[in-house]
Amino acid sequence: MTDTLNLSDTRTWLPLDGLAPGFDAAKAELTDDLAGRTFTTVDERGAQTAYRFDADAVVWESGAESGRDDVEVIEVDEALYYAQYTPAAHPDTAVTLILDLRSGYALTVVSALGSAEPGRTAVQMSFTPARIAELEAHGEAPAPTDELIGRRVLWVYSTVHAYEHVYLSPHWYSWHCLAGPEQGLADTDENTVWRVRPGIYVFTWREKVIPCGSVTIADHRDQKALRAHGVLFGADESNSGATHFTFGAHGRLLSNTVHPLEYDPARPLER
């Protein structure tokens, strides 16, 4: 990176495809633990989606729709699984399924690629907590949380790629590239955080400059040895379709800001 590079010129920022090479170096090994098993998620409205897993594919059925798609499954923690797939019938969407076989709860995040417009990022996400019909539900269901607010974390994705995250509020976080093809770039984007287990969070973001978003599941229990798994999903370089890739990261807590109660970013907004 040279001193003459204009970091503020967002026209020069890499498309999502340009970030991909080598970004998956820290990805965890896939597992076939779920092969041969079927799980049915039931949300608060009673809507059901059935998933039957093969070694490298998932057969799903939701209402009148069904499909069989390639899937990647990672064991995040004991009996806690992250599954990622893109429905062939809906190539502009990506589905993240979190299955907690210990608690009997699930969380589905659907990322959909559209067009950015004022007040709306190109990638939009929906979050659906559910119970797993085949299991007895106990403990806490996944829920939105503000527990990450104030933390500054270093995430290393490969020997080339490193970023820091600062979790600012229930709506915003800042990222800063410390190493890699985006070195020196930084921005503040939308985020949404859910807690799935104590110390384990589904952290998502949606960028406004590059039409993309990410869904990650991050284990923050050991502040010196954080671990994350996730997907980046968004428009390809030609802007004519969607692209995605999965990745992993190792991290550590750099610092933690504790705000006075009267300035707590998680307090209700005043109008």
BATIMAR-138707 format. One line per 4 residues: their letters; for each residue x, y, z of N, C-alpha, C. Coordinates in steps of 0.2 Angstrom, whole numbers. Layout:
% BATIMAR-138707
A) X/Y/Z/X/Y/Z/X/Y/Z; ...
END
This chain:
% BATIMAR-138707
MTDT) 4/-6/0/0/0/0/4/6/0; 3/11/-4/7/17/-5/4/23/-2; 8/28/0/5/34/3/0/38/-2; 1/37/-9/-4/40/-13/-10/37/-14
LNLS) -12/31/-11/-18/28/-12/-23/32/-8; -29/33/-12/-34/37/-8/-39/32/-5; -38/31/1/-42/26/5/-50/28/5; -51/34/4/-58/36/4/-62/35/-2
DTRT) -58/34/-7/-61/32/-14/-64/25/-14; -71/25/-12/-74/18/-12/-74/15/-19; -73/18/-24/-73/15/-31/-68/10/-32; -62/11/-28/-56/7/-28/-57/1/-24
WLPL) -62/0/-20/-62/-5/-15/-63/-12/-18; -61/-17/-16/-61/-24/-19/-68/-26/-19; -71/-29/-24/-77/-33/-24/-76/-39/-20; -82/-42/-18/-81/-48/-13/-77/-53/-16
DGLA) -77/-55/-23/-73/-60/-26/-66/-59/-24; -64/-52/-24/-57/-51/-24/-54/-52/-17; -58/-53/-12/-56/-54/-5/-55/-62/-4; -58/-66/-8/-59/-73/-7/-52/-77/-7
PGFD) -48/-76/-11/-42/-80/-11/-38/-80/-5; -37/-86/-2/-34/-87/4/-38/-85/11; -44/-82/10/-47/-80/16/-50/-86/20; -50/-92/17/-53/-97/21/-47/-102/24
AAKA) -41/-99/25/-36/-103/27/-37/-105/34; -41/-102/38/-42/-104/45/-49/-108/46; -52/-110/41/-58/-113/41/-57/-120/45; -62/-121/49/-62/-128/53/-64/-133/48
ELTD) -62/-139/50/-63/-145/46/-71/-146/46; -74/-149/41/-81/-150/40/-82/-157/44; -88/-158/46/-90/-164/49/-96/-167/46; -96/-174/47/-102/-177/44/-106/-180/50
DLAG) -105/-177/56/-109/-179/62/-117/-180/61; -119/-175/57/-126/-175/56/-129/-179/50; -125/-183/47/-127/-187/41/-131/-192/44; -137/-193/40/-142/-198/42/-147/-196/47
RTFT) -146/-190/49/-151/-187/54/-156/-182/51; -162/-182/54/-167/-177/52/-169/-173/58; -169/-166/57/-171/-161/62/-177/-157/59; -182/-155/63/-188/-151/61/-188/-145/65
TVDE) -187/-139/63/-187/-133/67/-195/-131/66; -197/-128/72/-204/-126/73/-203/-119/76; -205/-114/72/-204/-107/75/-210/-105/79; -210/-99/82/-216/-97/86/-223/-96/83
RGAQ) -223/-96/76/-229/-96/73/-231/-103/71; -227/-108/73/-229/-115/71/-227/-117/64; -223/-113/61/-221/-115/54/-215/-120/55; -215/-125/51/-210/-130/51/-205/-130/45
TAYR) -199/-132/46/-194/-134/41/-191/-140/43; -191/-145/39/-188/-151/40/-181/-152/36; -176/-154/39/-169/-155/37/-167/-162/37; -165/-165/32/-162/-172/32/-155/-171/29
FDAD) -150/-173/33/-143/-172/32/-140/-178/29; -136/-177/23/-132/-183/20/-125/-180/22; -120/-184/20/-113/-182/21/-111/-175/19; -113/-173/13/-111/-167/11/-117/-163/7
AVVW) -123/-165/9/-129/-161/6/-135/-161/12; -140/-157/11/-145/-157/15/-152/-157/11; -156/-161/13/-163/-161/10/-168/-157/14; -171/-152/12/-175/-148/16/-182/-147/13
ESGA) -187/-146/17/-194/-145/15/-197/-140/20; -200/-135/17/-203/-129/21/-209/-127/17; -215/-129/20/-221/-128/17/-222/-131/10; -223/-127/5/-223/-130/-2/-217/-131/-6
ESGR) -211/-128/-3/-205/-128/-6/-200/-134/-3; -196/-137/-7/-191/-142/-5/-185/-141/-9; -180/-145/-7/-174/-145/-11/-168/-149/-8; -163/-150/-12/-158/-154/-10/-151/-150/-12
DDVE) -148/-148/-7/-142/-143/-9/-136/-145/-5; -130/-143/-8/-124/-144/-5/-124/-141/2; -120/-143/7/-120/-140/13/-113/-141/16; -111/-136/20/-105/-137/24/-108/-137/32
VIEV) -105/-141/35/-107/-142/43/-100/-142/47; -100/-138/52/-95/-137/57/-97/-138/64; -94/-142/68/-96/-142/75/-92/-137/78; -96/-132/81/-94/-126/85/-92/-128/92
DEAL) -96/-132/95/-95/-134/102/-98/-140/103; -97/-144/108/-101/-150/109/-108/-149/108; -111/-153/103/-118/-154/101/-120/-147/98; -116/-143/96/-118/-136/93/-115/-136/86
YYAQ) -119/-135/81/-117/-136/74/-119/-130/70; -115/-128/65/-116/-122/60/-117/-126/54; -122/-125/50/-123/-127/43/-125/-122/39; -121/-122/33/-122/-116/28/-124/-119/21
YTPA) -129/-117/18/-130/-119/11/-134/-113/7; -134/-114/1/-137/-109/-4/-143/-113/-8; -149/-112/-7/-154/-116/-11/-153/-114/-18; -153/-120/-22/-152/-119/-29/-158/-115/-32
AHPD) -164/-116/-29/-170/-112/-32/-170/-105/-31; -165/-103/-26/-165/-96/-24/-158/-94/-23; -154/-93/-29/-147/-92/-29/-145/-85/-26; -150/-81/-25/-149/-74/-22/-150/-74/-14
TAVT) -150/-80/-11/-151/-81/-4/-146/-86/-2; -144/-85/5/-140/-90/8/-143/-91/15; -142/-98/17/-146/-100/23/-140/-102/28; -141/-99/34/-137/-102/39/-141/-105/45
LILD) -140/-111/46/-144/-115/51/-139/-116/57; -141/-114/63/-137/-116/69/-142/-121/73; -139/-127/74/-143/-132/78/-139/-133/85; -143/-132/90/-140/-134/97/-144/-140/99
LRSG) -140/-146/98/-143/-152/100/-144/-153/108; -140/-149/112/-140/-150/119/-146/-146/122; -148/-140/119/-153/-136/122/-160/-138/118; -159/-141/112/-165/-142/108/-168/-136/104
YALT) -164/-131/103/-166/-125/100/-162/-124/93; -164/-120/89/-161/-118/83/-162/-111/81; -157/-108/77/-158/-102/74/-156/-102/67; -161/-99/63/-160/-99/55/-159/-92/53
VVSA) -154/-90/50/-153/-84/47/-153/-84/39; -157/-81/36/-158/-80/29/-155/-74/26; -150/-74/22/-147/-68/19/-149/-67/12; -152/-62/10/-155/-61/3/-152/-55/0
LGSA) -149/-56/-6/-146/-50/-10/-151/-47/-14; -152/-40/-13/-156/-36/-17/-152/-30/-20; -155/-24/-20/-152/-18/-22/-152/-13/-16; -146/-10/-15/-145/-5/-10/-149/1/-12
EPGR) -152/4/-7/-156/10/-8/-155/14/-1; -157/21/-1/-157/25/5/-160/21/11; -156/20/16/-159/17/22/-159/9/22; -156/6/17/-157/-1/16/-150/-3/12
TAVQ) -147/-8/15/-141/-11/12/-143/-16/7; -139/-18/3/-140/-23/-3/-142/-30/0; -139/-32/5/-140/-38/8/-144/-37/15; -150/-40/15/-155/-40/21/-155/-47/24
MSFT) -156/-47/30/-156/-54/34/-162/-54/38; -165/-60/39/-170/-62/43/-168/-67/48; -170/-67/54/-168/-71/60/-174/-75/63; -174/-81/63/-179/-85/65/-177/-90/70
PARI) -178/-89/77/-177/-94/82/-182/-99/82; -181/-105/84/-186/-111/84/-183/-116/89; -188/-121/90/-186/-127/94/-186/-132/89; -182/-137/91/-181/-143/87/-186/-149/89
AELE) -190/-151/84/-196/-155/86/-194/-162/89; -188/-164/86/-186/-171/88/-182/-171/95; -181/-165/98/-178/-165/104/-182/-161/110; -180/-163/116/-183/-159/121/-180/-152/122
AHGE) -184/-147/122/-181/-140/123/-180/-138/130; -174/-136/132/-173/-134/139/-168/-128/139; -167/-125/144/-162/-119/144/-165/-113/140; -160/-109/138/-162/-103/135/-162/-103/127
APAP) -167/-101/124/-168/-101/117/-163/-95/114; -161/-95/108/-157/-90/105/-161/-83/106; -157/-78/107/-160/-72/108/-155/-66/106; -158/-60/104/-154/-54/103/-150/-52/109
TDEL) -144/-50/108/-140/-48/114/-136/-42/113; -134/-38/118/-130/-33/118/-123/-34/121; -122/-41/123/-116/-42/127/-109/-41/124; -109/-40/117/-103/-39/114/-101/-31/114
IGRR) -106/-27/115/-104/-20/115/-99/-18/119; -94/-14/117/-88/-11/120/-82/-15/119; -83/-21/116/-77/-25/115/-73/-23/108; -66/-24/109/-62/-23/103/-58/-29/102
VLWV) -59/-32/96/-57/-39/95/-52/-39/89; -47/-43/89/-43/-44/83/-45/-51/80; -46/-51/74/-48/-57/70/-43/-59/65; -40/-64/65/-35/-66/60/-37/-72/56
YSTV) -38/-71/50/-41/-76/45/-36/-80/41; -30/-78/41/-25/-81/37/-18/-78/39; -13/-80/36/-6/-77/37/-6/-70/33; -11/-69/29/-12/-63/25/-17/-58/28
HAYE) -23/-61/30/-29/-57/32/-30/-56/39; -30/-50/42/-32/-48/49/-36/-42/49; -41/-42/54/-45/-36/55/-46/-35/62; -48/-29/64/-50/-28/71/-58/-26/70
HVYL) -62/-28/75/-69/-26/76/-70/-22/82; -74/-17/82/-76/-13/88/-83/-13/88; -86/-16/93/-93/-17/93/-96/-11/97; -100/-7/93/-102/0/96/-108/0/99
SPHW) -113/-3/96/-120/-3/99/-124/-9/96; -131/-9/98/-135/-15/95/-135/-14/87; -134/-8/84/-135/-7/77/-128/-7/73; -123/-4/76/-117/-3/73/-111/-6/76
YSWH) -106/-8/71/-99/-10/73/-94/-7/68; -88/-6/70/-83/-4/65/-78/-9/64; -76/-9/58/-70/-14/56/-65/-10/53; -59/-13/54/-52/-10/51/-48/-15/49
CLAG) -46/-15/43/-41/-20/40/-34/-19/42; -31/-23/46/-24/-22/48/-19/-25/43; -21/-31/40/-17/-34/35/-21/-37/30; -18/-37/23/-22/-41/18/-23/-36/12
PEQG) -27/-38/7/-28/-33/2/-32/-27/3; -36/-27/9/-39/-21/11/-36/-17/16; -29/-18/17/-26/-15/23/-27/-7/22; -28/-5/28/-30/3/29/-37/5/28
LADT) -41/0/25/-48/2/24/-52/1/31; -57/5/32/-61/4/38/-68/7/36; -73/5/40/-79/8/39/-83/6/46; -89/9/46/-94/7/51/-100/5/48
DENT) -103/-1/49/-108/-5/46/-113/-7/51; -119/-9/48/-124/-12/52/-122/-19/55; -124/-21/61/-123/-27/64/-129/-30/68; -130/-36/69/-135/-39/73/-132/-45/76
VWRV) -133/-46/83/-130/-51/87/-135/-55/91; -135/-61/91/-139/-66/94/-134/-70/99; -137/-72/105/-133/-76/109/-136/-83/108; -132/-88/107/-135/-95/106/-133/-100/112
RPGI) -127/-98/116/-125/-101/122/-121/-96/126; -120/-97/132/-116/-92/136/-109/-91/133; -107/-85/130/-101/-84/127/-100/-86/120; -106/-88/117/-106/-90/110/-111/-86/106
YVFT) -109/-83/101/-114/-78/98/-114/-79/90; -120/-77/88/-121/-77/80/-120/-69/79; -114/-67/76/-113/-60/74/-114/-59/67; -118/-55/65/-119/-54/58/-118/-46/56
WREK) -116/-45/50/-115/-38/47/-117/-37/40; -119/-31/38/-121/-29/32/-118/-23/29; -114/-23/24/-110/-18/22/-114/-13/17; -112/-7/18/-115/-2/13/-111/0/7
VIPC) -105/-1/7/-101/1/2/-100/-5/-3; -98/-11/-1/-98/-17/-5/-105/-21/-4; -108/-23/-9/-115/-26/-8/-114/-33/-5; -113/-33/1/-112/-40/4/-114/-40/12
GSVT) -114/-46/14/-115/-47/22/-112/-53/24; -112/-54/30/-109/-60/33/-113/-62/39; -113/-69/40/-116/-72/46/-110/-76/49; -108/-75/55/-103/-79/59/-106/-82/65
IADH) -103/-87/68/-104/-89/75/-97/-89/78; -97/-85/84/-91/-84/87/-91/-86/94; -85/-89/96/-85/-92/103/-80/-87/106; -83/-83/111/-79/-78/115/-77/-80/122
RDQK) -78/-87/123/-77/-89/130/-70/-88/133; -65/-89/129/-58/-88/131/-56/-82/127; -55/-77/131/-53/-70/128/-46/-70/124; -42/-75/126/-36/-75/122/-36/-80/116
ALRA) -41/-84/116/-42/-89/110/-49/-89/107; -51/-83/105/-58/-83/102/-58/-87/95; -63/-90/93/-64/-94/87/-70/-92/84; -70/-91/77/-76/-90/73/-76/-94/67
HGVL) -83/-95/64/-84/-98/58/-89/-94/55; -89/-94/48/-94/-90/45/-94/-90/37; -98/-86/34/-99/-85/27/-100/-78/25; -97/-76/20/-97/-69/16/-102/-71/10
FGAD) -107/-66/9/-112/-67/4/-113/-61/1; -114/-60/-6/-115/-54/-9/-115/-54/-16; -114/-48/-19/-114/-48/-27/-107/-50/-29; -107/-53/-35/-101/-55/-38/-98/-49/-41
ESNS) -92/-49/-44/-88/-44/-47/-92/-40/-53; -96/-44/-57/-99/-42/-62/-106/-39/-60; -108/-39/-54/-114/-37/-51/-120/-40/-54; -119/-46/-57/-125/-49/-61/-127/-55/-57
GATH) -124/-57/-51/-127/-63/-47/-124/-63/-41; -125/-68/-37/-122/-68/-30/-116/-73/-30; -112/-72/-25/-106/-76/-24/-106/-77/-16; -103/-82/-14/-102/-83/-7/-96/-88/-5
FTFG) -93/-87/0/-87/-92/3/-87/-92/10; -86/-98/13/-85/-99/20/-78/-98/22; -77/-97/29/-71/-95/32/-71/-97/39; -65/-96/42/-64/-96/49/-59/-91/51
AHGR) -59/-90/58/-54/-85/61/-53/-87/68; -47/-85/70/-44/-85/77/-44/-78/79; -46/-77/85/-46/-70/88/-43/-69/95; -43/-63/97/-42/-62/104/-45/-55/106
LLSN) -47/-54/112/-49/-48/115/-43/-43/116; -44/-37/112/-39/-32/113/-40/-27/119; -47/-25/120/-49/-21/125/-56/-21/126; -59/-18/131/-66/-18/133/-68/-11/136
TVHP) -72/-8/132/-74/-1/135/-81/-2/139; -81/1/145/-87/1/149/-89/8/150; -95/9/147/-98/16/147/-102/17/153; -102/24/156/-106/26/161/-113/24/159
LEYD) -118/22/164/-124/20/163/-128/25/159; -127/32/160/-131/37/156/-129/38/149; -123/34/147/-121/35/140/-120/28/137; -124/23/140/-123/16/138/-126/15/131
PARP) -122/13/126/-125/13/119/-131/8/119; -132/3/123/-138/-1/123/-144/1/126; -144/7/129/-150/10/132/-155/12/127; -161/12/128/-166/14/123/-165/21/120
LER) -166/21/113/-165/27/110/-170/33/112; -167/39/113/-172/44/114/-173/48/108; -179/51/108/-182/54/102/-185/61/104
END
